[in-house]
Amino acid sequence: MPQVTVRLTLNAMQWQPITTAPYEVDLELAVLDKEGTHELVFPCHRIPGGWVKAGTSEWVEVHPTHWREWEGGAAARS
């Protein structure tokens, strides 16, 4: 039942399913773990095979559930 609540909350905030994430675009990612839903504090790019930090191309070991366009500005990219 909690998953339904999370899904509704994510949709209300204009989150999109991770399967629809575009490649090479600054994205904000959401991950679901035992503590709930969390947004990453830095933008990421989808690449074939996974995710990298935008700006540094550092590999990010993450399994996101949802995405939305990054609106945090360039200062948050470091």
N, C-alpha and C positions, 0 to 999 in steps of 0.2 A: 504493500500500500504506500509506503513512503516514496517509492520510485514515481508513482503517479503525481504526487505533490511536486517533486523535483522537476518532472517533465513540464508540468503546467507553469511553474515559476520560470524555467528556462525559456519557454515559448513566449511568455509575457514580456520578457526582456529582449525579444527579437533574436534569440539564439537559433542557430540552424543545425541540423544533424551533421555530424562529423563527416559522413559519407559524401556530403555535397561541398566540402571545403575546396576552394580554388587553390591552385598552385602558385607559388611565388608572389603572394600578396600578404601584406602585414595583417595578421589575424590575432585576435584574442581567443585563447582556448580555455575551455572549461573541463575540469576533470572531476570524476565522482569517485570518492573513496569512502572508507568506513566512517569518516567524520562529516560527510556531506559533499556538497558541490562547492568547488573552489575555482576561481579564475587565476590563471598565471599572471604574474605581475610584469611580464615582458612580452612583446610581440613575437610571433613565430611565423615561419614560412613552411608550408607543406611542400615536401619534395618526394620523389619516388622512394618509397621505403620508410618514410617517417617524417620527422620534424626537426627544424633547426631554428636557432635564435635569429631573428631578423637583424641584419647589420653585422653580425659576427660570423654567421654560418656555423656556429657551434652546435653539435648534435645535442638534441634534447630527448632524453629517455622518458617519454610520456605517452599515455594512452587516453587522449581526450575523447569526450563524448559529444561535445558541441563546440561551435565556433561562431564568432561574429567579427565584423570588421574592426580592426584596431583603431581606437580614437585617442590613445594616450599621448600622442605627440612624439617627436624625435628624441626628446630628453630621456624618455623611458626605454630607449633602445639599447642603452649601454649595459 
